[in-house]
Amino acid sequence: MRSFRELQRRDLLLIGLPTLLLLAGGLWLAAKFIEPAPPRHVVMATGVAGGGYAEFGVRYAQVLARHGVTLRLRETEGAVENARLLAAESGDVDVALVQSGIGSPETMPGLVSLGSVSYEPLWIFCRGRQKLDDLPQLRGRRVAIGPPGSGTHELSLSLLAANDIAADAVVAVHATGIDGAEILLRGVVDCLFAIAPPEAGLVKALVYSPDLSLMHFPHADAYLRQLPYLTKVRLPTGVFDLVHRTPPRDIDMLAATAELMVRKDLHPAIQMLLLQAATEIHGTNGLFHRKGEFPAGRQLGFPISSSAERYYRSGTPFLQRYLPFWLASLVDRAIVFLIPLVAVLFPLSRLIPPIYRWRVRSRIYRWYGELMFIENETRSSITAGEKRDFTERLDTIEATVNAQHPPLAYADQLYALRQHIDFVREKLAKANIGHD
């Protein structure tokens, strides 16, 4: 017969093994859902050196560096190349600033948007005193529409096409930015298309030139119907120089929107960090927007990522408000890992002790059935043979019980059983012996 210790080890195995299997299953399930650690290096496609995207990229890198993440900046030709690099399956670009209207979810299914971060007004500067008020007036003129691959080039072609202006109806020059400004001032081209923030040196240099005028869009609302990713913005009279009234009139302009785009599989914690950086960088007052207007969860083509939706709904994640980025990320992952452990351990902690107590007590209490049977038999006459058999049975029970070594918590029940064995033995000794 097995000793009590052997049975105790068997009980622990029978109870502990399923518990370990449940815990292992919980950990395996948690591992399926827990995110890996955020990457420490992220690549961002910006734009041409000295451009608005490049300047924003530097500021993003500074913010992420404070949180221990290195943001490597890749110089590109502009928004079109940014989108292409970001969508490339074998590429290493993780995030990019992309102009609204470039690309689509159908052609670039692996991309999502973190939201709009700024307006990108289109400045059309033309030489001469004549005030140009619409794009059809550009027919036959020499126009700098930006290099292929730039957002300026794409938007320029879209606006010309919306006015049914064929590609050969203007003399297109593929220049913009500083190079475009130089050839405009030298008279090489008649007009210049440029997408830049109002704070850019290029804009300030051209808006003060007495030989240039800025195109006004009186039919801006009509353009928005055909190109819904654009926004109408107004440049107030005298906003650059109130004394000399620069510009001399209110000018309605068209503006694209810069979207912060990422790959779908970019770590959610990095997406949240980019959104926090966007709030810091773009959340102040601007010439065309109010404080807090950007970043904004506007869906201008690409779907908004689930992380961005949570950010716009609830703000910075709770842990990141009070803990450093990496510690918050570690705790967040640990919580996800611990949930199944708690879900398994809590009910087991309530269930296992009663089961174990029942298993231990059952080996003590199971003898009481025989003791009660022997005692009941002693209440009437028994034969000498029955008395001898009952005595041997009691000796066997007593020997078995004496060999048991239960945990100390159950020793009192073992001693009580021994007393009851002695009690039945005394009853048996006094039992009346009848005839066989």
C-alpha positions as CSV (number, residue, x, y, z in Angstrom):
1,M,0.0,0.0,0.0
2,R,1.3,3.4,-0.8
3,S,2.5,5.7,2.0
4,F,0.7,8.9,2.7
5,R,3.7,10.8,1.4
6,E,3.6,9.0,-1.9
7,L,-0.1,9.8,-2.1
8,Q,0.6,13.4,-1.2
9,R,3.1,13.7,-4.0
10,R,0.6,12.1,-6.3
11,D,-2.0,14.6,-5.3
12,L,0.3,17.5,-5.8
13,L,1.1,16.1,-9.3
14,L,-2.5,15.7,-10.2
15,I,-3.4,19.2,-9.1
16,G,-0.2,21.0,-10.0
17,L,0.2,19.6,-13.6
18,P,-3.2,20.9,-14.9
19,T,-2.4,24.2,-13.1
20,L,0.9,24.4,-14.9
21,L,-0.7,23.5,-18.2
22,L,-3.3,26.2,-17.7
23,L,-0.6,28.8,-16.9
24,A,1.4,27.7,-19.9
25,G,-1.7,28.1,-22.1
26,G,-2.3,31.5,-20.7
27,L,1.2,32.6,-21.3
28,W,1.1,31.2,-24.9
29,L,-2.2,33.1,-25.5
30,A,-0.6,36.3,-24.1
31,A,2.4,35.9,-26.3
32,K,0.1,35.9,-29.3
33,F,-1.2,39.3,-28.5
34,I,1.7,41.0,-26.8
35,E,3.6,43.5,-28.9
36,P,7.4,43.2,-29.2
37,A,9.5,45.9,-27.8
38,P,9.4,49.2,-29.9
39,P,12.3,49.7,-32.3
40,R,15.0,52.1,-31.3
41,H,15.7,53.2,-34.8
42,V,13.1,54.6,-37.2
43,V,13.5,56.0,-40.8
44,M,11.6,59.0,-42.0
45,A,11.4,60.3,-45.6
46,T,11.4,64.1,-45.6
47,G,12.0,66.1,-48.8
48,V,14.5,68.4,-50.4
49,A,17.1,70.0,-48.2
50,G,15.9,73.3,-46.9
51,G,12.3,72.6,-47.6
52,G,9.4,72.5,-45.1
53,Y,9.3,68.7,-44.8
54,A,13.1,68.6,-44.1
55,E,12.7,71.2,-41.4
56,F,9.8,69.3,-39.8
57,G,11.9,66.1,-40.0
58,V,14.7,67.7,-37.9
59,R,12.2,68.7,-35.3
60,Y,10.6,65.2,-35.2
61,A,14.1,63.7,-34.7
62,Q,14.8,66.1,-31.8
63,V,11.5,65.1,-30.0
64,L,12.0,61.4,-30.5
65,A,15.6,61.6,-29.4
66,R,14.4,62.9,-26.0
67,H,12.6,59.6,-25.6
68,G,15.5,57.4,-26.7
69,V,14.4,56.8,-30.2
70,T,16.7,57.6,-33.2
71,L,14.9,59.1,-36.2
72,R,17.1,58.8,-39.3
73,L,16.1,61.3,-42.0
74,R,16.2,60.5,-45.6
75,E,16.3,63.3,-48.1
76,T,14.0,62.9,-51.1
77,E,12.6,64.8,-54.0
78,G,9.3,65.4,-52.2
79,A,5.9,64.0,-51.3
80,V,5.5,61.6,-54.3
81,E,8.8,59.9,-53.6
82,N,8.0,59.9,-49.9
83,A,4.8,57.9,-50.6
84,R,6.6,55.6,-53.0
85,L,9.4,54.8,-50.5
86,L,7.0,54.3,-47.7
87,A,4.8,51.9,-49.8
88,A,7.8,49.8,-51.1
89,E,7.6,46.3,-49.7
90,S,11.3,45.9,-49.5
91,G,11.9,49.5,-48.3
92,D,13.2,50.6,-44.9
93,V,11.2,53.8,-44.6
94,D,8.8,53.7,-41.6
95,V,7.2,57.2,-41.6
96,A,6.9,60.1,-44.0
97,L,5.2,63.4,-44.6
98,V,2.9,63.0,-47.6
99,Q,0.8,65.7,-49.3
100,S,-2.9,65.0,-49.4
101,G,-4.1,63.7,-52.8
102,I,-1.0,61.7,-53.5
103,G,-1.5,57.9,-53.6
104,S,-4.6,56.0,-52.5
105,P,-5.4,53.0,-50.3
106,E,-6.0,50.9,-53.4
107,T,-2.5,51.5,-54.8
108,M,-0.8,51.6,-51.5
109,P,-2.7,49.3,-49.2
110,G,0.1,48.9,-46.6
111,L,-0.1,52.6,-45.5
112,V,-2.2,54.3,-42.8
113,S,-2.4,57.9,-41.7
114,L,-1.7,59.3,-38.3
115,G,-3.7,62.4,-39.3
116,S,-3.2,65.9,-40.8
117,V,-0.4,68.0,-39.3
118,S,-0.5,71.3,-41.3
119,Y,-1.9,73.1,-44.2
120,E,0.3,73.3,-47.3
121,P,-0.8,76.5,-49.1
122,L,-0.1,76.7,-52.9
123,W,1.6,80.0,-53.7
124,I,1.4,81.1,-57.3
125,F,3.6,84.1,-57.9
126,C,3.6,85.9,-61.3
127,R,5.6,88.7,-62.8
128,G,4.0,92.0,-63.8
129,R,1.5,94.4,-62.3
130,Q,-1.4,92.5,-63.8
131,K,-3.4,90.7,-61.1
132,L,-4.1,87.2,-62.2
133,D,-7.2,85.7,-60.7
134,D,-7.5,82.2,-62.2
135,L,-5.4,79.5,-63.8
136,P,-6.8,79.8,-67.4
137,Q,-4.9,83.1,-67.6
138,L,-1.7,81.0,-67.5
139,R,-2.2,79.7,-71.1
140,G,0.9,80.3,-73.2
141,R,3.0,81.4,-70.2
142,R,6.2,80.0,-68.9
143,V,5.4,78.3,-65.6
144,A,7.7,76.6,-63.0
145,I,5.5,73.8,-61.7
146,G,8.1,71.8,-59.7
147,P,10.2,68.8,-60.4
148,P,8.6,65.4,-61.0
149,G,8.3,63.5,-57.8
150,S,7.4,66.6,-55.8
151,G,3.9,67.4,-54.4
152,T,4.1,70.8,-56.1
153,H,4.4,69.1,-59.5
154,E,1.5,66.7,-58.8
155,L,-0.9,69.4,-57.5
156,S,0.0,71.8,-60.4
157,L,-0.9,69.2,-63.0
158,S,-4.1,68.4,-61.2
159,L,-5.2,72.0,-61.1
160,L,-4.3,72.6,-64.7
161,A,-6.2,69.5,-65.7
162,A,-9.2,70.6,-63.7
163,N,-9.2,73.8,-65.9
164,D,-8.8,71.7,-69.1
165,I,-5.4,73.2,-69.7
166,A,-3.4,70.7,-71.7
167,A,0.2,70.0,-70.9
168,D,1.4,71.9,-74.0
169,A,-0.8,74.9,-73.3
170,V,1.9,76.2,-70.9
171,V,5.6,76.1,-71.1
172,A,6.3,73.9,-68.0
173,V,9.6,74.3,-66.2
174,H,10.5,71.7,-63.6
175,A,11.7,73.9,-60.9
176,T,10.4,75.2,-57.6
177,G,11.7,76.4,-54.2
178,I,14.9,78.6,-54.2
179,D,15.8,77.6,-57.8
180,G,12.3,78.5,-59.0
181,A,12.4,81.8,-57.2
182,E,15.7,82.7,-58.8
183,I,14.5,82.1,-62.4
184,L,11.2,83.9,-61.6
185,L,13.0,87.0,-60.4
186,R,15.4,86.9,-63.4
187,G,12.4,86.7,-65.8
188,V,13.2,83.2,-67.1
189,V,9.6,82.1,-66.1
190,D,6.4,84.1,-65.8
191,C,4.9,82.3,-62.9
192,L,6.0,80.0,-60.1
193,F,4.0,77.3,-58.3
194,A,5.4,76.7,-54.8
195,I,4.1,74.8,-51.8
196,A,5.6,76.2,-48.6
197,P,4.6,77.4,-45.2
198,P,4.1,81.2,-44.8
199,E,7.1,81.4,-42.5
200,A,9.4,80.1,-45.3
201,G,12.1,82.5,-46.4
202,L,11.1,81.8,-50.0
203,V,7.5,83.2,-49.4
204,K,8.7,86.2,-47.5
205,A,11.3,87.1,-50.2
206,L,8.7,86.9,-53.1
207,V,5.7,88.5,-51.3
208,Y,7.7,91.7,-50.7
209,S,8.9,91.9,-54.3
210,P,7.3,94.9,-56.1
211,D,7.5,93.1,-59.5
212,L,5.5,90.1,-58.4
213,S,1.8,89.5,-57.5
214,L,0.1,86.6,-55.8
215,M,-2.7,84.8,-57.6
216,H,-6.1,85.0,-56.0
217,F,-8.7,82.1,-56.4
218,P,-12.2,83.7,-56.5
219,H,-13.6,80.3,-57.4
220,A,-11.8,78.3,-54.7
221,D,-14.9,76.6,-53.5
222,A,-15.5,75.1,-56.9
223,Y,-12.0,73.6,-56.9
224,L,-12.8,71.9,-53.6
225,R,-15.7,70.0,-55.2
226,Q,-13.4,68.5,-57.8
227,L,-10.4,68.0,-55.6
228,P,-11.8,67.3,-52.1
229,Y,-8.4,66.8,-50.5
230,L,-7.8,70.5,-50.9
231,T,-8.8,73.3,-48.4
232,K,-9.6,76.9,-49.0
233,V,-7.5,79.3,-46.9
234,R,-7.5,83.1,-46.8
235,L,-4.4,85.4,-46.6
236,P,-5.6,88.6,-44.9
237,T,-4.8,92.0,-46.1
238,G,-1.6,93.3,-44.5
239,V,-0.8,90.1,-42.7
240,F,2.9,90.4,-43.6
241,D,3.2,94.1,-43.3
242,L,0.2,96.0,-41.8
243,V,1.7,99.4,-42.4
244,H,2.4,99.0,-46.1
245,R,-0.6,96.6,-46.6
246,T,1.3,93.5,-47.7
247,P,-0.5,91.9,-49.3
248,P,-2.7,94.7,-50.5
249,R,-6.0,92.6,-50.5
250,D,-7.5,89.5,-49.1
251,I,-6.3,86.6,-51.2
252,D,-8.2,83.3,-51.3
253,M,-5.8,80.4,-51.8
254,L,-5.9,76.6,-52.1
255,A,-4.0,74.4,-49.7
256,A,-3.2,70.8,-49.6
257,T,-2.7,69.1,-46.2
258,A,0.5,67.4,-45.0
259,E,-0.4,63.9,-43.6
260,L,1.8,62.0,-41.3
261,M,1.9,58.6,-42.9
262,V,3.3,55.3,-41.6
263,R,3.4,51.6,-42.4
264,K,0.5,49.6,-41.0
265,D,3.0,47.4,-39.1
266,L,4.8,50.2,-37.4
267,H,4.9,49.6,-33.7
268,P,1.9,51.2,-32.0
269,A,4.1,52.8,-29.3
270,I,6.2,54.5,-32.0
271,Q,3.0,55.7,-33.6
272,M,1.9,57.2,-30.3
273,L,5.3,58.8,-29.9
274,L,5.1,60.4,-33.4
275,L,1.6,61.8,-32.6
276,Q,2.9,63.3,-29.4
277,A,5.7,64.9,-31.4
278,A,3.2,66.1,-34.0
279,T,1.2,67.8,-31.2
280,E,4.3,69.6,-29.9
281,I,5.5,70.6,-33.4
282,H,2.2,71.5,-35.2
283,G,-0.1,72.3,-32.3
284,T,0.7,76.0,-32.0
285,N,-1.0,79.0,-33.8
286,G,-0.3,79.5,-37.4
287,L,-1.2,81.9,-40.1
288,F,-3.9,79.6,-41.5
289,H,-4.9,77.6,-38.4
290,R,-5.6,78.1,-34.7
291,K,-3.8,76.5,-31.7
292,G,-4.8,72.9,-31.2
293,E,-6.2,72.5,-34.7
294,F,-3.3,70.2,-35.7
295,P,-2.7,67.3,-35.6
296,A,-6.2,66.3,-36.7
297,G,-7.7,62.9,-37.4
298,R,-9.1,63.8,-40.8
299,Q,-9.4,61.0,-43.3
300,L,-8.4,62.6,-46.6
301,G,-7.9,59.3,-48.5
302,F,-5.9,56.9,-46.4
303,P,-7.5,55.3,-43.3
304,I,-6.6,56.6,-39.9
305,S,-4.6,54.0,-37.9
306,S,-6.2,52.5,-34.8
307,S,-3.5,53.9,-32.6
308,A,-4.2,57.4,-34.0
309,E,-7.9,57.0,-33.4
310,R,-7.2,56.1,-29.7
311,Y,-4.9,59.1,-29.4
312,Y,-7.5,61.6,-30.8
313,R,-10.1,60.1,-28.6
314,S,-8.1,59.7,-25.3
315,G,-4.9,61.7,-25.7
316,T,-1.5,60.4,-24.6
317,P,-1.6,56.9,-23.1
318,F,-1.9,56.9,-19.3
319,L,1.4,55.3,-18.6
320,Q,3.3,57.6,-20.9
321,R,2.0,60.6,-19.1
322,Y,3.9,59.7,-15.9
323,L,6.6,57.3,-17.0
324,P,9.5,57.6,-19.4
325,F,8.7,56.2,-22.9
326,W,10.7,52.9,-22.6
327,L,9.5,52.2,-19.0
328,A,5.9,52.9,-20.0
329,S,6.2,50.5,-23.0
330,L,7.7,47.8,-20.8
331,V,5.0,48.1,-18.2
332,D,2.3,48.2,-20.9
333,R,3.6,44.9,-22.3
334,A,4.0,43.4,-18.9
335,I,0.3,44.2,-18.1
336,V,-0.8,42.4,-21.2
337,F,1.4,39.5,-20.2
338,L,0.1,39.3,-16.7
339,I,-3.6,39.5,-17.5
340,P,-3.9,35.8,-18.4
341,L,-1.8,34.8,-15.4
342,V,-4.2,36.7,-13.1
343,A,-7.2,35.3,-15.0
344,V,-5.9,31.8,-14.4
345,L,-4.3,32.1,-11.0
346,F,-7.1,33.9,-9.2
347,P,-9.8,31.3,-9.7
348,L,-7.3,28.5,-9.2
349,S,-6.2,30.1,-5.9
350,R,-9.8,29.7,-4.7
351,L,-10.3,26.2,-6.2
352,I,-7.1,24.3,-5.5
353,P,-6.9,24.6,-1.7
354,P,-10.4,23.0,-1.2
355,I,-9.6,20.2,-3.6
356,Y,-6.3,19.5,-1.9
357,R,-8.0,19.5,1.6
358,W,-10.6,17.1,0.3
359,R,-7.9,14.8,-1.1
360,V,-6.0,14.7,2.2
361,R,-9.1,14.3,4.4
362,S,-10.6,11.6,2.2
363,R,-7.7,9.3,3.1
364,I,-8.5,9.8,6.7
365,Y,-12.2,9.9,6.6
366,R,-12.5,6.8,4.4
367,W,-11.8,4.5,7.4
368,Y,-14.8,5.8,9.3
369,G,-17.2,3.8,7.2
370,E,-15.6,0.6,8.3
371,L,-15.4,1.8,12.0
372,M,-19.1,2.6,11.9
373,F,-19.9,-0.8,10.5
374,I,-17.9,-2.6,13.1
375,E,-19.4,-0.5,15.9
376,N,-22.9,-1.2,14.7
377,E,-22.2,-4.9,14.7
378,T,-21.1,-4.8,18.3
379,R,-24.4,-3.6,19.4
380,S,-25.8,-7.0,19.0
381,S,-24.5,-10.5,19.6
382,I,-21.6,-11.6,17.4
383,T,-19.9,-14.9,17.0
384,A,-16.3,-15.6,18.1
385,G,-15.3,-15.8,14.5
386,E,-16.8,-12.4,13.7
387,K,-15.1,-10.9,16.7
388,R,-11.8,-12.4,15.5
389,D,-12.4,-11.0,12.0
390,F,-13.3,-7.5,13.3
391,T,-10.3,-7.5,15.5
392,E,-8.0,-8.3,12.6
393,R,-9.7,-5.6,10.5
394,L,-9.1,-3.1,13.2
395,D,-5.5,-4.1,13.5
396,T,-5.1,-3.6,9.7
397,I,-6.8,-0.2,9.9
398,E,-4.7,0.9,12.8
399,A,-1.4,-0.2,11.2
400,T,-2.4,1.6,8.0
401,V,-3.3,4.8,9.8
402,N,-0.1,4.7,12.0
403,A,1.9,4.6,8.8
404,Q,0.4,7.8,7.5
405,H,2.3,11.1,7.8
406,P,-0.1,13.8,6.7
407,P,0.8,17.6,6.7
408,L,0.8,19.1,10.2
409,A,-2.3,21.0,9.5
410,Y,-4.2,17.7,9.3
411,A,-2.5,15.9,12.2
412,D,-5.4,16.5,14.6
413,Q,-7.7,14.6,12.4
414,L,-5.3,11.7,12.3
415,Y,-5.1,11.6,16.1
416,A,-8.9,11.8,16.3
417,L,-9.1,8.8,14.0
418,R,-6.7,6.8,16.2
419,Q,-8.9,7.6,19.3
420,H,-12.0,6.4,17.4
421,I,-10.2,3.2,16.5
422,D,-9.4,2.6,20.2
423,F,-13.0,3.5,21.0
424,V,-14.4,0.8,18.5
425,R,-11.7,-1.7,19.8
426,E,-13.1,-1.2,23.4
427,K,-16.7,-1.7,22.2
428,L,-15.6,-4.8,20.3
429,A,-13.9,-6.2,23.4
430,K,-17.1,-5.8,25.4
431,A,-19.4,-7.2,22.7
432,N,-21.5,-10.1,23.6
433,I,-20.4,-13.4,22.1
434,G,-23.2,-15.6,20.8
435,H,-23.1,-19.1,19.4
436,D,-21.6,-19.9,16.0
